[in-house]
Every structure is written in C-alpha cells, then in structure tokens.
C-alpha cells in the first residue's frame, strides 16, 4: 500500500501507465482500489474474493479489464 501522499490523478495515472502487481500475491494487478488512506492493487482472483467489502469501503475502483473479460471470469 502506498504511504506517500499523491493526488487522485497521480494514483490513477500510475495504475494505467505502469506495471502494477497484486498486493495479495504478486500477480499482475487488474484492479486498483482507492481509499482515503491510500490504495491497494489486486489481481482478478483477490479482487473477486473481497469485492463486496472493497467496493463498499473504497472511494473508487479502477480496472484494466474490459466488460467482456470481467464477464468471462
């Protein structure tokens, strides 16, 4: 999880323009969950495992997945 203070735009740009990895297992991150205190990155498996709680407590959820990829999982 990030500890330095960044703007929402910086956090979003970093996710879409860099390789990011799951905070749960180190696989390629497909989701970035933004909270008031920072952000967490997750692969599809770990996001789905905690999806309800993450979506309820986050400010924003970013994804690299297309709607088609999300529906096929």
N, C-alpha and C positions, 0 to 999 in steps of 0.2 A: 504494500500500500504506500502511496506517495505521502511524504511528510512535508515537502516544501509547498509553499503557497503559490498556486497557479490560478489563472483566470479560467473560466469555463471554456472559453475559446481555445486556450492553450492545451487544456486537457483533451478536448475533442480533436484538435489537430494532431496532437501527439499520437492518439489512438489510430487515426486514419492514415497517418504518414510514416509510421514506424512499425517494425515488427514488435508485437507485444505478446506476452506469454501468460498463461493461466496462473493465478496466484495459488491455485489448489494443487496443480500437478505439473506445471511447466510446459504443457502442450500449447500450441498456437492459440492465442486468445481470439475469440469471436465476439465477445461481449465486454463492454466496459460499463460498470455501474458507478454512477457518480453520487456521492453522499455529501453532506455539509462538511464533513471532516476529511474528505479526500476521495479516492476512487479505488476500485478493485477490478481486476481483469479476470475473465473466466473463459474456458473452453465451453463448447456446447454442453457437454456432459455435466460439468459442475454448475453451469447456469441453470440448466433444467432441474437439477437436483434441489436447488434453493430458490427457484424462480419466484414463487409467491412472496416469500419474505423479502427477497431483494427488491422486487418491484414495489412492494408496499412501503419500504423504508428509504428508497432512493429518491434523489431529485430528478435523475434522468438515466435512461438506459440506452447505450449506443450499441450498434451491431454492424458487423461486416456481412452478415447473412442476408441473402435475398429472401423474399417471401417464399419462393419455391423451395429453397434449401431448408428453411425452417419447417415447412410443412412435410418434408420428406423424412425428417428425423424421428 
